[in-house]
Amino acid sequence: MQALAQRISDDICAALRVSGVRVRVAARRPPLRGGELQGLYTPAAGRGRDLITVWMLTAKRGQVVAFRTFLRTLLHELCHHLDYTLLHLRDSLHTQGFYQRESSLFHALEAGSVDAER
């Protein structure tokens, strides 16, 4: 899953002509008060490459995350990267426009067909 997530990220960044981001797929998510952390975007701040971390297992039950959820999380975190590197935004906020960009990426990958095959 690590190689696939990195390739998706690399291909999107290359297509949009922005710097790449390192993707790390980790096992169990850290618990979080009031919810569950699904992914995390960490800017490099001058120390190497930016980093996206996505988790394969849920925090409470340790269950494998559904592929569609995993992919949407990866794209969500990638949108934070694109907000900074492509759109040059000062802050990457969870606005309506942010979620529209995330959804657009998801549909551009034709990932919606994953559900149709089940």
N, C-alpha and C positions, 0 to 999 in steps of 0.2 A: 504494500500500500504506500510505503514511503516513496518508492521510485515513481509510482503513478502520480501521486500528489505533486511531487517535484516537477514532473514533466508537464502536467497541466499548468502549473504556475509559470514554468519557463516559457511554454508556448504562448500563453496569454501575454506575458511581459514582452516577449520578442515581437509578437504581432502588433503591440501597442508602442513599441520602441521605447520602453522604459527599462531602468535597471532591474535586474532580477532580485528575487528574495529567496532566502533559504527556507525550506519547509522541513519541519521536524514532526514526525508522527510518533506520539508517545502512547503509552498503555493507558493507565487509569487517570482520569481527571482528578484534579485537586477539588476537595469539597469547598463550597462557597456558601456563605450565609445568604439565605433568601433566594437561592437558585443554584444553577450548575454552570460552571464555566465550560464552554464547548470548544473555544478556540482563543488564541491570543496573538495579537500582532505586536511585535517589539521592534521599534526603530533602532537602527544600529548606533545612531548619534555619533558617527565618526569612528566607530569601532568595528569595522568589517561590514558584513551584509545585514540587511534587515532580516528579521526572523518571524516566521509564522509557525505556531505550534497548534496542532490539532490532536485531539485524543480519540482513541479507538474504543475505550470502554467507559461506560457511565460510572459516575462517582459512587452512587449508592449501591447499586446492584451488581456492578462489574459486568454488565451485559455489553456485547458488541453493538456499536452504533450502526444503525441502518446506513447503507451506502448513500442514499439520497441525502440524509442528514449530514453525513460526513462531507459530502461534496458541497452542500450549501454552506457548511461551516468554513470549509477551505475558501470558497468564493467570497464569503463575507469578510474574512480576514484579508484576502487579496484586495478587496475593495478599499480597505483602509490604506494598504500600500499604494494603490492607484490614486487615491485622494491626494496623497502627499507627492508622489513622483510624477503623475500625469497631469492632474488638475492643479497641483501646487497650492492646495488648501493649507491654511495654517492649522486647522483642526479638522479631524475626521469624525463627524458627529453622526449619530443614528437618526438622520432626517428622512423624510419621505423620498427625497432624491437619492439618498444613499441606498435605500432599499430597492428603489427602481433600478439603479445601476447593478446591484447584486442580482436581481431577478433577470435583467437583460443578459448578464453574463451566463447565468444558468440556462436560459433558453437558447442563447447563441451556441452553447455546447450541445444542444439538443438533448440535454440531460433529462428533460421531462419524459422522454420515451422510456426511461428506466422503469418508471412505474407502470407504463402501459404493457410492458413485457411480462409482468407478474401475473 
